[in-house]
């Protein structure tokens, strides 16, 4: 049956591709953030905290988008 139906199905390959892009962007931010924090000799903070916070933000955004 064509037409009708939910029509909201997303290709699994697109989901995997977007997920990998998000992972690589977060990894890039992790590496750049770590290099920057080491350069300025920050007394507080660590690149892991940057990655965790960004991961939480990205997850919250994706959760809201998926619920819409």
mmCIF file of the N, C-alpha and C atoms, coordinates in Angstrom:
data_MODEL
# 
_entry.id   MODEL 
# 
loop_
_atom_site.group_PDB 
_atom_site.id 
_atom_site.type_symbol 
_atom_site.label_atom_id 
_atom_site.label_alt_id 
_atom_site.label_comp_id 
_atom_site.label_asym_id 
_atom_site.label_entity_id 
_atom_site.label_seq_id 
_atom_site.pdbx_PDB_ins_code 
_atom_site.Cartn_x 
_atom_site.Cartn_y 
_atom_site.Cartn_z 
_atom_site.occupancy 
_atom_site.B_iso_or_equiv 
_atom_site.pdbx_formal_charge 
_atom_site.auth_seq_id 
_atom_site.auth_comp_id 
_atom_site.auth_asym_id 
_atom_site.auth_atom_id 
_atom_site.pdbx_PDB_model_num 
ATOM 1   N N  . UNK A 1 1  ? 0.828  -1.159 0.000  1.00 0.00 ? 1  UNK A N  1 
ATOM 2   C CA . UNK A 1 1  ? 0.000  0.000  0.000  1.00 0.00 ? 1  UNK A CA 1 
ATOM 3   C C  . UNK A 1 1  ? 0.889  1.244  0.000  1.00 0.00 ? 1  UNK A C  1 
ATOM 4   N N  . UNK A 1 2  ? 0.806  2.055  -1.018 1.00 0.00 ? 2  UNK A N  1 
ATOM 5   C CA . UNK A 1 2  ? 1.581  3.295  -1.030 1.00 0.00 ? 2  UNK A CA 1 
ATOM 6   C C  . UNK A 1 2  ? 0.667  4.448  -0.639 1.00 0.00 ? 2  UNK A C  1 
ATOM 7   N N  . UNK A 1 3  ? 1.296  5.550  -0.216 1.00 0.00 ? 3  UNK A N  1 
ATOM 8   C CA . UNK A 1 3  ? 0.494  6.654  0.294  1.00 0.00 ? 3  UNK A CA 1 
ATOM 9   C C  . UNK A 1 3  ? 0.079  6.332  1.716  1.00 0.00 ? 3  UNK A C  1 
ATOM 10  N N  . UNK A 1 4  ? -0.768 7.108  2.316  1.00 0.00 ? 4  UNK A N  1 
ATOM 11  C CA . UNK A 1 4  ? -1.300 6.822  3.650  1.00 0.00 ? 4  UNK A CA 1 
ATOM 12  C C  . UNK A 1 4  ? -0.231 6.378  4.630  1.00 0.00 ? 4  UNK A C  1 
ATOM 13  N N  . UNK A 1 5  ? -0.625 5.785  5.712  1.00 0.00 ? 5  UNK A N  1 
ATOM 14  C CA . UNK A 1 5  ? 0.329  5.285  6.703  1.00 0.00 ? 5  UNK A CA 1 
ATOM 15  C C  . UNK A 1 5  ? 1.012  6.411  7.436  1.00 0.00 ? 5  UNK A C  1 
ATOM 16  N N  . UNK A 1 6  ? 1.934  6.044  8.287  1.00 0.00 ? 6  UNK A N  1 
ATOM 17  C CA . UNK A 1 6  ? 2.599  7.058  9.094  1.00 0.00 ? 6  UNK A CA 1 
ATOM 18  C C  . UNK A 1 6  ? 3.561  7.891  8.256  1.00 0.00 ? 6  UNK A C  1 
ATOM 19  N N  . UNK A 1 7  ? 4.322  7.242  7.395  1.00 0.00 ? 7  UNK A N  1 
ATOM 20  C CA . UNK A 1 7  ? 5.251  7.975  6.534  1.00 0.00 ? 7  UNK A CA 1 
ATOM 21  C C  . UNK A 1 7  ? 6.390  8.627  7.304  1.00 0.00 ? 7  UNK A C  1 
ATOM 22  N N  . UNK A 1 8  ? 6.539  8.310  8.583  1.00 0.00 ? 8  UNK A N  1 
ATOM 23  C CA . UNK A 1 8  ? 7.571  8.928  9.401  1.00 0.00 ? 8  UNK A CA 1 
ATOM 24  C C  . UNK A 1 8  ? 8.809  8.056  9.545  1.00 0.00 ? 8  UNK A C  1 
ATOM 25  N N  . UNK A 1 9  ? 8.872  6.970  8.807  1.00 0.00 ? 9  UNK A N  1 
ATOM 26  C CA . UNK A 1 9  ? 10.008 6.063  8.920  1.00 0.00 ? 9  UNK A CA 1 
ATOM 27  C C  . UNK A 1 9  ? 11.279 6.760  8.445  1.00 0.00 ? 9  UNK A C  1 
ATOM 28  N N  . UNK A 1 10 ? 12.331 6.602  9.214  1.00 0.00 ? 10 UNK A N  1 
ATOM 29  C CA . UNK A 1 10 ? 13.624 7.191  8.870  1.00 0.00 ? 10 UNK A CA 1 
ATOM 30  C C  . UNK A 1 10 ? 14.563 6.055  8.503  1.00 0.00 ? 10 UNK A C  1 
ATOM 31  N N  . UNK A 1 11 ? 15.307 6.262  7.453  1.00 0.00 ? 11 UNK A N  1 
ATOM 32  C CA . UNK A 1 11 ? 16.262 5.256  6.993  1.00 0.00 ? 11 UNK A CA 1 
ATOM 33  C C  . UNK A 1 11 ? 17.310 5.012  8.078  1.00 0.00 ? 11 UNK A C  1 
ATOM 34  N N  . UNK A 1 12 ? 17.514 3.760  8.484  1.00 0.00 ? 12 UNK A N  1 
ATOM 35  C CA . UNK A 1 12 ? 18.508 3.472  9.529  1.00 0.00 ? 12 UNK A CA 1 
ATOM 36  C C  . UNK A 1 12 ? 19.914 3.947  9.175  1.00 0.00 ? 12 UNK A C  1 
ATOM 37  N N  . UNK A 1 13 ? 20.258 3.968  7.892  1.00 0.00 ? 13 UNK A N  1 
ATOM 38  C CA . UNK A 1 13 ? 21.581 4.449  7.489  1.00 0.00 ? 13 UNK A CA 1 
ATOM 39  C C  . UNK A 1 13 ? 21.754 5.927  7.812  1.00 0.00 ? 13 UNK A C  1 
ATOM 40  N N  . UNK A 1 14 ? 20.689 6.700  7.711  1.00 0.00 ? 14 UNK A N  1 
ATOM 41  C CA . UNK A 1 14 ? 20.761 8.124  8.032  1.00 0.00 ? 14 UNK A CA 1 
ATOM 42  C C  . UNK A 1 14 ? 20.972 8.297  9.529  1.00 0.00 ? 14 UNK A C  1 
ATOM 43  N N  . UNK A 1 15 ? 20.275 7.502  10.327 1.00 0.00 ? 15 UNK A N  1 
ATOM 44  C CA . UNK A 1 15 ? 20.430 7.584  11.780 1.00 0.00 ? 15 UNK A CA 1 
ATOM 45  C C  . UNK A 1 15 ? 21.870 7.254  12.178 1.00 0.00 ? 15 UNK A C  1 
ATOM 46  N N  . UNK A 1 16 ? 22.429 6.218  11.588 1.00 0.00 ? 16 UNK A N  1 
ATOM 47  C CA . UNK A 1 16 ? 23.811 5.833  11.890 1.00 0.00 ? 16 UNK A CA 1 
ATOM 48  C C  . UNK A 1 16 ? 24.776 6.929  11.448 1.00 0.00 ? 16 UNK A C  1 
ATOM 49  N N  . UNK A 1 17 ? 24.562 7.481  10.265 1.00 0.00 ? 17 UNK A N  1 
ATOM 50  C CA . UNK A 1 17 ? 25.448 8.535  9.755  1.00 0.00 ? 17 UNK A CA 1 
ATOM 51  C C  . UNK A 1 17 ? 25.411 9.771  10.648 1.00 0.00 ? 17 UNK A C  1 
ATOM 52  N N  . UNK A 1 18 ? 24.224 10.196 11.027 1.00 0.00 ? 18 UNK A N  1 
ATOM 53  C CA . UNK A 1 18 ? 24.108 11.370 11.891 1.00 0.00 ? 18 UNK A CA 1 
ATOM 54  C C  . UNK A 1 18 ? 24.741 11.090 13.249 1.00 0.00 ? 18 UNK A C  1 
ATOM 55  N N  . UNK A 1 19 ? 24.539 9.901  13.775 1.00 0.00 ? 19 UNK A N  1 
ATOM 56  C CA . UNK A 1 19 ? 25.152 9.532  15.049 1.00 0.00 ? 19 UNK A CA 1 
ATOM 57  C C  . UNK A 1 19 ? 26.664 9.573  14.984 1.00 0.00 ? 19 UNK A C  1 
ATOM 58  N N  . UNK A 1 20 ? 27.234 9.060  13.913 1.00 0.00 ? 20 UNK A N  1 
ATOM 59  C CA . UNK A 1 20 ? 28.693 9.084  13.760 1.00 0.00 ? 20 UNK A CA 1 
ATOM 60  C C  . UNK A 1 20 ? 29.226 10.499 13.617 1.00 0.00 ? 20 UNK A C  1 
ATOM 61  N N  . UNK A 1 21 ? 28.506 11.332 12.898 1.00 0.00 ? 21 UNK A N  1 
ATOM 62  C CA . UNK A 1 21 ? 28.922 12.730 12.753 1.00 0.00 ? 21 UNK A CA 1 
ATOM 63  C C  . UNK A 1 21 ? 28.918 13.413 14.113 1.00 0.00 ? 21 UNK A C  1 
ATOM 64  N N  . UNK A 1 22 ? 27.882 13.173 14.913 1.00 0.00 ? 22 UNK A N  1 
ATOM 65  C CA . UNK A 1 22 ? 27.808 13.777 16.240 1.00 0.00 ? 22 UNK A CA 1 
ATOM 66  C C  . UNK A 1 22 ? 28.965 13.296 17.107 1.00 0.00 ? 22 UNK A C  1 
ATOM 67  N N  . UNK A 1 23 ? 29.257 12.003 17.056 1.00 0.00 ? 23 UNK A N  1 
ATOM 68  C CA . UNK A 1 23 ? 30.365 11.459 17.850 1.00 0.00 ? 23 UNK A CA 1 
ATOM 69  C C  . UNK A 1 23 ? 31.687 12.097 17.445 1.00 0.00 ? 23 UNK A C  1 
ATOM 70  N N  . UNK A 1 24 ? 31.947 12.225 16.150 1.00 0.00 ? 24 UNK A N  1 
ATOM 71  C CA . UNK A 1 24 ? 33.205 12.812 15.697 1.00 0.00 ? 24 UNK A CA 1 
ATOM 72  C C  . UNK A 1 24 ? 33.305 14.292 16.043 1.00 0.00 ? 24 UNK A C  1 
ATOM 73  N N  . UNK A 1 25 ? 32.193 15.017 15.972 1.00 0.00 ? 25 UNK A N  1 
ATOM 74  C CA . UNK A 1 25 ? 32.216 16.434 16.347 1.00 0.00 ? 25 UNK A CA 1 
ATOM 75  C C  . UNK A 1 25 ? 32.508 16.574 17.840 1.00 0.00 ? 25 UNK A C  1 
ATOM 76  N N  . UNK A 1 26 ? 31.874 15.746 18.668 1.00 0.00 ? 26 UNK A N  1 
ATOM 77  C CA . UNK A 1 26 ? 32.143 15.797 20.102 1.00 0.00 ? 26 UNK A CA 1 
ATOM 78  C C  . UNK A 1 26 ? 33.595 15.420 20.407 1.00 0.00 ? 26 UNK A C  1 
ATOM 79  N N  . UNK A 1 27 ? 34.123 14.445 19.685 1.00 0.00 ? 27 UNK A N  1 
ATOM 80  C CA . UNK A 1 27 ? 35.527 14.060 19.871 1.00 0.00 ? 27 UNK A CA 1 
ATOM 81  C C  . UNK A 1 27 ? 36.458 15.198 19.474 1.00 0.00 ? 27 UNK A C  1 
ATOM 82  N N  . UNK A 1 28 ? 36.137 15.879 18.388 1.00 0.00 ? 28 UNK A N  1 
ATOM 83  C CA . UNK A 1 28 ? 36.937 17.018 17.948 1.00 0.00 ? 28 UNK A CA 1 
ATOM 84  C C  . UNK A 1 28 ? 36.912 18.130 18.994 1.00 0.00 ? 28 UNK A C  1 
ATOM 85  N N  . UNK A 1 29 ? 35.736 18.418 19.535 1.00 0.00 ? 29 UNK A N  1 
ATOM 86  C CA . UNK A 1 29 ? 35.623 19.444 20.575 1.00 0.00 ? 29 UNK A CA 1 
ATOM 87  C C  . UNK A 1 29 ? 36.403 19.020 21.816 1.00 0.00 ? 29 UNK A C  1 
ATOM 88  N N  . UNK A 1 30 ? 36.365 17.726 22.146 1.00 0.00 ? 30 UNK A N  1 
ATOM 89  C CA . UNK A 1 30 ? 37.107 17.198 23.296 1.00 0.00 ? 30 UNK A CA 1 
ATOM 90  C C  . UNK A 1 30 ? 38.605 17.436 23.138 1.00 0.00 ? 30 UNK A C  1 
ATOM 91  N N  . UNK A 1 31 ? 39.120 17.148 21.960 1.00 0.00 ? 31 UNK A N  1 
ATOM 92  C CA . UNK A 1 31 ? 40.558 17.303 21.712 1.00 0.00 ? 31 UNK A CA 1 
ATOM 93  C C  . UNK A 1 31 ? 40.949 18.779 21.698 1.00 0.00 ? 31 UNK A C  1 
ATOM 94  N N  . UNK A 1 32 ? 40.180 19.596 21.018 1.00 0.00 ? 32 UNK A N  1 
ATOM 95  C CA . UNK A 1 32 ? 40.489 21.029 20.960 1.00 0.00 ? 32 UNK A CA 1 
ATOM 96  C C  . UNK A 1 32 ? 40.350 21.660 22.336 1.00 0.00 ? 32 UNK A C  1 
ATOM 97  N N  . UNK A 1 33 ? 39.304 21.292 23.061 1.00 0.00 ? 33 UNK A N  1 
ATOM 98  C CA . UNK A 1 33 ? 39.109 21.821 24.415 1.00 0.00 ? 33 UNK A CA 1 
ATOM 99  C C  . UNK A 1 33 ? 40.239 21.426 25.341 1.00 0.00 ? 33 UNK A C  1 
ATOM 100 N N  . UNK A 1 34 ? 40.701 20.184 25.233 1.00 0.00 ? 34 UNK A N  1 
ATOM 101 C CA . UNK A 1 34 ? 41.820 19.735 26.063 1.00 0.00 ? 34 UNK A CA 1 
ATOM 102 C C  . UNK A 1 34 ? 43.094 20.487 25.756 1.00 0.00 ? 34 UNK A C  1 
ATOM 103 N N  . UNK A 1 35 ? 43.343 20.705 24.468 1.00 0.00 ? 35 UNK A N  1 
ATOM 104 C CA . UNK A 1 35 ? 44.542 21.451 24.077 1.00 0.00 ? 35 UNK A CA 1 
ATOM 105 C C  . UNK A 1 35 ? 44.464 22.900 24.565 1.00 0.00 ? 35 UNK A C  1 
ATOM 106 N N  . UNK A 1 36 ? 43.278 23.496 24.461 1.00 0.00 ? 36 UNK A N  1 
ATOM 107 C CA . UNK A 1 36 ? 43.111 24.880 24.915 1.00 0.00 ? 36 UNK A CA 1 
ATOM 108 C C  . UNK A 1 36 ? 43.285 24.985 26.429 1.00 0.00 ? 36 UNK A C  1 
ATOM 109 N N  . UNK A 1 37 ? 42.665 24.067 27.178 1.00 0.00 ? 37 UNK A N  1 
ATOM 110 C CA . UNK A 1 37 ? 42.793 24.116 28.636 1.00 0.00 ? 37 UNK A CA 1 
ATOM 111 C C  . UNK A 1 37 ? 44.237 23.881 29.074 1.00 0.00 ? 37 UNK A C  1 
ATOM 112 N N  . UNK A 1 38 ? 44.966 23.051 28.339 1.00 0.00 ? 38 UNK A N  1 
ATOM 113 C CA . UNK A 1 38 ? 46.376 22.830 28.675 1.00 0.00 ? 38 UNK A CA 1 
ATOM 114 C C  . UNK A 1 38 ? 47.208 24.072 28.344 1.00 0.00 ? 38 UNK A C  1 
ATOM 115 N N  . UNK A 1 39 ? 46.844 24.751 27.273 1.00 0.00 ? 39 UNK A N  1 
ATOM 116 C CA . UNK A 1 39 ? 47.589 25.945 26.870 1.00 0.00 ? 39 UNK A CA 1 
ATOM 117 C C  . UNK A 1 39 ? 47.425 27.073 27.887 1.00 0.00 ? 39 UNK A C  1 
ATOM 118 N N  . UNK A 1 40 ? 46.211 27.262 28.390 1.00 0.00 ? 40 UNK A N  1 
ATOM 119 C CA . UNK A 1 40 ? 45.983 28.363 29.333 1.00 0.00 ? 40 UNK A CA 1 
ATOM 120 C C  . UNK A 1 40 ? 46.243 27.949 30.777 1.00 0.00 ? 40 UNK A C  1 
ATOM 121 N N  . UNK A 1 41 ? 46.584 26.688 31.011 1.00 0.00 ? 41 UNK A N  1 
ATOM 122 C CA . UNK A 1 41 ? 46.870 26.166 32.346 1.00 0.00 ? 41 UNK A CA 1 
ATOM 123 C C  . UNK A 1 41 ? 45.732 26.471 33.311 1.00 0.00 ? 41 UNK A C  1 
ATOM 124 N N  . UNK A 1 42 ? 44.540 26.078 32.935 1.00 0.00 ? 42 UNK A N  1 
ATOM 125 C CA . UNK A 1 42 ? 43.347 26.325 33.740 1.00 0.00 ? 42 UNK A CA 1 
ATOM 126 C C  . UNK A 1 42 ? 43.430 25.568 35.070 1.00 0.00 ? 42 UNK A C  1 
ATOM 127 N N  . UNK A 1 43 ? 43.213 26.284 36.187 1.00 0.00 ? 43 UNK A N  1 
ATOM 128 C CA . UNK A 1 43 ? 43.274 25.612 37.488 1.00 0.00 ? 43 UNK A CA 1 
ATOM 129 C C  . UNK A 1 43 ? 42.047 24.727 37.747 1.00 0.00 ? 43 UNK A C  1 
ATOM 130 N N  . UNK A 1 44 ? 40.973 24.995 37.049 1.00 0.00 ? 44 UNK A N  1 
ATOM 131 C CA . UNK A 1 44 ? 39.764 24.183 37.190 1.00 0.00 ? 44 UNK A CA 1 
ATOM 132 C C  . UNK A 1 44 ? 39.319 23.709 35.819 1.00 0.00 ? 44 UNK A C  1 
ATOM 133 N N  . UNK A 1 45 ? 38.547 22.663 35.807 1.00 0.00 ? 45 UNK A N  1 
ATOM 134 C CA . UNK A 1 45 ? 38.022 22.145 34.548 1.00 0.00 ? 45 UNK A CA 1 
ATOM 135 C C  . UNK A 1 45 ? 38.943 21.110 33.937 1.00 0.00 ? 45 UNK A C  1 
ATOM 136 N N  . UNK A 1 46 ? 38.358 20.319 33.085 1.00 0.00 ? 46 UNK A N  1 
ATOM 137 C CA . UNK A 1 46 ? 39.079 19.256 32.410 1.00 0.00 ? 46 UNK A CA 1 
ATOM 138 C C  . UNK A 1 46 ? 38.334 18.987 31.118 1.00 0.00 ? 46 UNK A C  1 
ATOM 139 N N  . UNK A 1 47 ? 39.034 18.487 30.109 1.00 0.00 ? 47 UNK A N  1 
ATOM 140 C CA . UNK A 1 47 ? 38.366 18.255 28.820 1.00 0.00 ? 47 UNK A CA 1 
ATOM 141 C C  . UNK A 1 47 ? 37.243 17.227 28.914 1.00 0.00 ? 47 UNK A C  1 
ATOM 142 N N  . UNK A 1 48 ? 37.331 16.344 29.887 1.00 0.00 ? 48 UNK A N  1 
ATOM 143 C CA . UNK A 1 48 ? 36.268 15.361 30.064 1.00 0.00 ? 48 UNK A CA 1 
ATOM 144 C C  . UNK A 1 48 ? 34.973 16.043 30.484 1.00 0.00 ? 48 UNK A C  1 
ATOM 145 N N  . UNK A 1 49 ? 35.074 17.061 31.323 1.00 0.00 ? 49 UNK A N  1 
ATOM 146 C CA . UNK A 1 49 ? 33.865 17.773 31.735 1.00 0.00 ? 49 UNK A CA 1 
ATOM 147 C C  . UNK A 1 49 ? 33.227 18.485 30.555 1.00 0.00 ? 49 UNK A C  1 
ATOM 148 N N  . UNK A 1 50 ? 34.038 18.996 29.641 1.00 0.00 ? 50 UNK A N  1 
ATOM 149 C CA . UNK A 1 50 ? 33.500 19.638 28.436 1.00 0.00 ? 50 UNK A CA 1 
ATOM 150 C C  . UNK A 1 50 ? 32.738 18.610 27.600 1.00 0.00 ? 50 UNK A C  1 
ATOM 151 N N  . UNK A 1 51 ? 33.328 17.441 27.427 1.00 0.00 ? 51 UNK A N  1 
ATOM 152 C CA . UNK A 1 51 ? 32.689 16.393 26.633 1.00 0.00 ? 51 UNK A CA 1 
ATOM 153 C C  . UNK A 1 51 ? 31.394 15.920 27.285 1.00 0.00 ? 51 UNK A C  1 
ATOM 154 N N  . UNK A 1 52 ? 31.395 15.776 28.597 1.00 0.00 ? 52 UNK A N  1 
ATOM 155 C CA . UNK A 1 52 ? 30.186 15.333 29.298 1.00 0.00 ? 52 UNK A CA 1 
ATOM 156 C C  . UNK A 1 52 ? 29.062 16.353 29.173 1.00 0.00 ? 52 UNK A C  1 
ATOM 157 N N  . UNK A 1 53 ? 29.379 17.612 29.379 1.00 0.00 ? 53 UNK A N  1 
ATOM 158 C CA . UNK A 1 53 ? 28.350 18.651 29.290 1.00 0.00 ? 53 UNK A CA 1 
ATOM 159 C C  . UNK A 1 53 ? 27.811 18.754 27.872 1.00 0.00 ? 53 UNK A C  1 
ATOM 160 N N  . UNK A 1 54 ? 28.695 18.750 26.871 1.00 0.00 ? 54 UNK A N  1 
ATOM 161 C CA . UNK A 1 54 ? 28.230 18.809 25.485 1.00 0.00 ? 54 UNK A CA 1 
ATOM 162 C C  . UNK A 1 54 ? 27.422 17.575 25.117 1.00 0.00 ? 54 UNK A C  1 
ATOM 163 N N  . UNK A 1 55 ? 27.816 16.415 25.610 1.00 0.00 ? 55 UNK A N  1 
ATOM 164 C CA . UNK A 1 55 ? 27.058 15.199 25.359 1.00 0.00 ? 55 UNK A CA 1 
ATOM 165 C C  . UNK A 1 55 ? 25.665 15.277 25.935 1.00 0.00 ? 55 UNK A C  1 
ATOM 166 N N  . UNK A 1 56 ? 25.547 15.807 27.144 1.00 0.00 ? 56 UNK A N  1 
ATOM 167 C CA . UNK A 1 56 ? 24.235 15.983 27.759 1.00 0.00 ? 56 UNK A CA 1 
ATOM 168 C C  . UNK A 1 56 ? 23.370 16.966 26.968 1.00 0.00 ? 56 UNK A C  1 
ATOM 169 N N  . UNK A 1 57 ? 23.984 18.058 26.515 1.00 0.00 ? 57 UNK A N  1 
ATOM 170 C CA . UNK A 1 57 ? 23.238 19.057 25.740 1.00 0.00 ? 57 UNK A CA 1 
ATOM 171 C C  . UNK A 1 57 ? 22.756 18.463 24.415 1.00 0.00 ? 57 UNK A C  1 
ATOM 172 N N  . UNK A 1 58 ? 23.652 17.771 23.710 1.00 0.00 ? 58 UNK A N  1 
ATOM 173 C CA . UNK A 1 58 ? 23.276 17.163 22.426 1.00 0.00 ? 58 UNK A CA 1 
ATOM 174 C C  . UNK A 1 58 ? 22.185 16.116 22.637 1.00 0.00 ? 58 UNK A C  1 
ATOM 175 N N  . UNK A 1 59 ? 22.304 15.319 23.682 1.00 0.00 ? 59 UNK A N  1 
ATOM 176 C CA . UNK A 1 59 ? 21.286 14.305 23.966 1.00 0.00 ? 59 UNK A CA 1 
ATOM 177 C C  . UNK A 1 59 ? 19.940 14.940 24.263 1.00 0.00 ? 59 UNK A C  1 
ATOM 178 N N  . UNK A 1 60 ? 19.943 16.014 25.048 1.00 0.00 ? 60 UNK A N  1 
ATOM 179 C CA . UNK A 1 60 ? 18.696 16.702 25.376 1.00 0.00 ? 60 UNK A CA 1 
ATOM 180 C C  . UNK A 1 60 ? 18.042 17.298 24.130 1.00 0.00 ? 60 UNK A C  1 
ATOM 181 N N  . UNK A 1 61 ? 18.859 17.869 23.251 1.00 0.00 ? 61 UNK A N  1 
ATOM 182 C CA . UNK A 1 61 ? 18.336 18.436 22.005 1.00 0.00 ? 61 UNK A CA 1 
ATOM 183 C C  . UNK A 1 61 ? 17.732 17.335 21.138 1.00 0.00 ? 61 UNK A C  1 
ATOM 184 N N  . UNK A 1 62 ? 18.458 16.244 20.963 1.00 0.00 ? 62 UNK A N  1 
ATOM 185 C CA . UNK A 1 62 ? 17.944 15.148 20.146 1.00 0.00 ? 62 UNK A CA 1 
ATOM 186 C C  . UNK A 1 62 ? 16.697 14.527 20.752 1.00 0.00 ? 62 UNK A C  1 
ATOM 187 N N  . UNK A 1 63 ? 16.633 14.458 22.073 1.00 0.00 ? 63 UNK A N  1 
ATOM 188 C CA . UNK A 1 63 ? 15.462 13.905 22.753 1.00 0.00 ? 63 UNK A CA 1 
ATOM 189 C C  . UNK A 1 63 ? 14.246 14.791 22.507 1.00 0.00 ? 63 UNK A C  1 
ATOM 190 N N  . UNK A 1 64 ? 14.448 16.115 22.562 1.00 0.00 ? 64 UNK A N  1 
ATOM 191 C CA . UNK A 1 64 ? 13.344 17.051 22.305 1.00 0.00 ? 64 UNK A CA 1 
ATOM 192 C C  . UNK A 1 64 ? 12.894 16.996 20.848 1.00 0.00 ? 64 UNK A C  1 
ATOM 193 N N  . UNK A 1 65 ? 13.848 16.900 19.928 1.00 0.00 ? 65 UNK A N  1 
ATOM 194 C CA . UNK A 1 65 ? 13.521 16.838 18.500 1.00 0.00 ? 65 UNK A CA 1 
ATOM 195 C C  . UNK A 1 65 ? 12.768 15.549 18.191 1.00 0.00 ? 65 UNK A C  1 
ATOM 196 N N  . UNK A 1 66 ? 13.203 14.454 18.773 1.00 0.00 ? 66 UNK A N  1 
ATOM 197 C CA . UNK A 1 66 ? 12.551 13.172 18.534 1.00 0.00 ? 66 UNK A CA 1 
ATOM 198 C C  . UNK A 1 66 ? 11.134 13.171 19.081 1.00 0.00 ? 66 UNK A C  1 
ATOM 199 N N  . UNK A 1 67 ? 10.904 13.846 20.197 1.00 0.00 ? 67 UNK A N  1 
ATOM 200 C CA . UNK A 1 67 ? 9.570  13.902 20.802 1.00 0.00 ? 67 UNK A CA 1 
ATOM 201 C C  . UNK A 1 67 ? 8.613  14.791 20.034 1.00 0.00 ? 67 UNK A C  1 
ATOM 202 N N  . UNK A 1 68 ? 9.151  15.705 19.229 1.00 0.00 ? 68 UNK A N  1 
ATOM 203 C CA . UNK A 1 68 ? 8.290  16.638 18.485 1.00 0.00 ? 68 UNK A CA 1 
ATOM 204 C C  . UNK A 1 68 ? 7.572  15.978 17.340 1.00 0.00 ? 68 UNK A C  1 
# 
